[in-house]
Amino acid sequence: MSELFKWFEKRRETKVLRMMERHLALTMSAVEDLENAVKAMLVDNESEMRLCIDRVTKSENEADQIRRGVMNELARGELPSAEREDLMHLVKRIDMVADWSRESTRILNATPIKEVPKNLKRACVKMVEGVRECALALRKCVSQLAEKPEGALEAADQVERLEEKVDDIFEEARQILAKETKMRVGVAILTNELLEAMEMAADWCEDACDQVRIIAVRQKR
């Protein structure tokens, strides 16, 4: 068993693990409020959309602070350098999910939503629902890492399948966008950037799960 898993077994209630759990919860909150913001866009509810955007900003800012705290704690901890780096890479990748959720809301905030056609708004909703499913599966994957590494590997496979679904939705959305002839160029560009940012959030869910696989495989050494 690797030193990391011995550390998990002995110190499940340590400050670092509590911080990591909080970081993951904030990342999930950012994704959920991104979904709420996009759904508010669907019905042209700008006031609700901006409230959701504000919550994403707060969650992402707090997640950043916790990420820095985790890095500091790990840097002066007792784990061997390889295991410390494994955890650092995992936290960084999870943090990128929150970062891209925040970037999505920045784009959304700049988009004149009443000029986005309904079919594209529905495509954005479908896209963000897929991102939320990826994030939920990521949370399950990470939560099982210390308790049931085999379960974490299975959950990682599920994240990968869900991310592929998001890719398919992204392709469909771009096809819809390409057929729009009445949109202003600037609105079309912002809508495409929004879709790309949400796709990146799903990509980083998959990247984080790849890091979970690396950590889980170490247990077999």
GIPE-V159681 format. One line per field, one symbol per residue. burial: # if it has 9 or more other ideal C-beta (glycine too) atoms within 8 Angstrom, else .. Layout:
burial: ???
//
This chain:
burial: .#.#####..#....#########.#################.....###.##.###.##.###.##.###.##....#...##.####################.##..#.#..#...##########################...#.###.##.###.##.###.##.###.##..#..#...##.###########################.##..
//
